[in-house]
Amino acid sequence: MIDLKQEFIDQFLNSENPFRESVTYTPSGGTAKVISGIVKRGGLGKTSGPAKLLSGWDYELLISQDATSGIATITKGMDKVLIASPEVGGTNSFIVAGIIAKTPLCWHLGLKA
């Protein structure tokens, strides 16, 4: 039987995927942890979406929903993420502002600076 969560980690978040990045995730009241994710810079615009009701995100982040290779529990508005800034070097700090989607495999998060 195929373990879909492990397949997601092995294929989508593996080190050979050119879209995967290492990010530092700090849960509310927890310890910072380096995990793999897919980062979308310039996330959902403030006027995007049905009826233009969705708030904007600075970045979006897709990570595994498990305690070993990802994050098991998200605290919206409290968790922090550090993401490398390839354009200028250094890192940018974000707050997890929203949960765009959650599946048994992954979290799709909206981040704000």
C-alpha positions in Angstrom: 0.0 0.0 0.0 1.3 3.5 -0.9 1.8 5.9 1.9 0.7 9.2 0.3 2.2 11.4 2.9 5.6 9.8 2.5 5.3 10.0 -1.3 4.5 13.8 -1.0 7.6 14.3 1.2 9.8 12.1 -1.0 8.7 13.5 -4.4 7.5 17.1 -3.8 9.7 18.2 -0.9 12.9 16.3 -1.8 16.2 18.1 -2.1 16.3 17.5 -5.9 13.0 19.4 -6.5 14.2 22.8 -7.9 11.2 24.5 -6.3 11.8 23.2 -2.8 13.4 25.6 -0.3 14.5 25.3 3.3 12.6 27.6 5.6 12.9 28.1 9.4 9.5 27.6 11.1 9.0 28.7 14.7 5.7 27.5 16.2 4.1 29.7 18.9 5.9 29.0 22.1 8.1 26.4 20.4 11.6 25.9 19.1 12.7 26.9 15.6 12.9 24.1 13.1 14.3 24.0 9.5 11.9 22.2 7.2 11.3 22.0 3.4 8.6 23.8 1.6 7.4 25.4 -1.6 7.4 29.2 -1.4 5.3 31.4 -3.6 6.6 34.9 -3.5 4.0 37.6 -4.2 1.1 35.6 -2.9 -2.6 36.1 -3.4 -3.4 39.7 -4.2 -5.8 41.7 -2.1 -8.3 41.9 -5.0 -7.9 38.3 -6.1 -10.4 35.6 -5.7 -14.2 35.2 -5.8 -15.9 38.5 -5.1 -12.6 40.0 -4.2 -13.2 39.0 -0.5 -9.8 37.3 0.1 -7.2 39.2 2.1 -3.8 39.4 0.5 -0.7 37.4 1.5 2.8 38.6 1.0 4.0 35.0 0.4 2.4 31.6 0.3 4.0 28.4 1.8 3.3 24.7 1.2 4.7 22.4 3.9 4.2 18.8 5.0 1.6 18.3 7.7 3.5 16.0 10.1 5.8 16.5 13.1 8.8 14.8 11.6 9.4 16.5 8.3 7.0 19.4 8.6 4.7 21.0 11.1 1.8 19.1 12.8 -0.1 22.0 14.3 -0.4 25.6 13.1 -1.2 28.6 15.3 -2.4 31.3 12.9 -1.2 34.8 13.8 1.5 33.4 16.2 3.8 31.1 14.2 6.7 32.6 12.4 8.6 31.7 9.3 12.0 32.8 8.1 12.5 32.6 4.3 15.7 33.3 2.3 15.6 36.4 0.1 17.4 35.3 -3.1 17.2 38.8 -4.7 19.1 40.7 -2.0 20.5 38.0 0.3 19.6 37.5 4.0 16.2 36.4 5.2 12.7 37.8 5.5 10.5 37.1 8.6 6.8 36.4 8.2 3.8 35.6 10.5 1.5 32.8 9.5 -1.5 35.0 8.7 -3.9 32.4 7.4 -4.5 28.8 6.5 -5.4 28.7 2.8 -5.9 24.9 2.8 -5.2 21.9 4.9 -5.1 18.3 3.7 -3.9 15.1 5.4 -0.7 15.6 3.4 0.1 19.3 3.7 -0.6 22.8 4.8 -1.0 25.7 2.4 -0.3 28.9 4.4 -0.7 32.6 3.8 2.2 34.7 5.2 2.4 38.4 6.0 5.6 40.4 6.7 
